[in-house]
Amino acid sequence: MKAKKFFAAAAGAAAAALTAVGAKVFMSNLKGGSGKFISLNNTDNNGGAKPEEKSGGVDFKEFSDEILTAMIDSFEKKTPYSGGHSRRVAEISRLIGEKLGFSDLNGLYYAALLHDVGKMYIPEELLNKSKFSMTDLEKEEWYNHPKTGAALVKGISGISRYAGSIKHHHERYDGSGYPDGLKGEDIPLASRIIAVADAYEAMSSERPGREAYPREYIMRELTKCSGNQFDPAVAKAMMAVIADIETQRAQSAE
């Protein structure tokens, strides 16, 4: 019951935060903005986002980017290791999406950018606590963050359709993940992409008490977890992205 009350309160607070930040940006744009509204709900022939401009409104891209940045910063500053994590996951997700021919790379980017936004309403001390030392109630609160994030994203024009992708980014390909235990292709493709990008970013970055893992370790983990934690096709695309990054680094060093 306590967890349900927390979730309801978090969802309400999320909507309030969105409204407050949005109002501030709206007034700013009203005073000196572009005078154009860009809707990300329209799509081009490939299923990607197609901007539509309408006079007399606000620049939606500027409007949304400022809101998203404020929301992300509100929880990333709570932990010593997560600065820039969401942006890196978003960039990696886009690269994986390109390899897989994902139709809406812009939508995928924003869904990945907001994959952890539900952590806004997790107390700082809990964010920095080992899961092994959490109480059952604290674990339930922690495992609710994808649902909280999805509830928030439903209110954002242009990416509300990706609420499910955010909700399910902790599902596992073998069905052992959370919150709903979805399996295989029942998991949204965007969620499967974000899951791999999230894991790669965590392994390739420094964390408290350890350095970034070397390439060989990461490649082994991607292979080992393919088919159980990760979608095999997405894991393979991630390895191709890693190879591309290494090639670019080698070329720039010449």
Secondary structure, DSSP 8 states (H G I E B T S, - for coil): -HHHHHHHHHHHHHHHHHHHHHHHHHHHHHHHS-SEEE-TT-B-TTS-B---EEETS--HHHHHHHHHHHHHHHHHTTSSS-TTHHHHHHHHHHHHHHHHT-S-HHHHHHHHHTTTGGGGGS-HHHHTS-GGG--HHHHHHHHTHHHHHHHHHTTSTTTGGGHHHHHTTT--TTS--SSS---GGGS-HHHHHHHHHHHHHHHHS-BTTB----HHHHHHHHHHTBTTTB-HHHHHHHHHHHHHHHHHHHHHH-
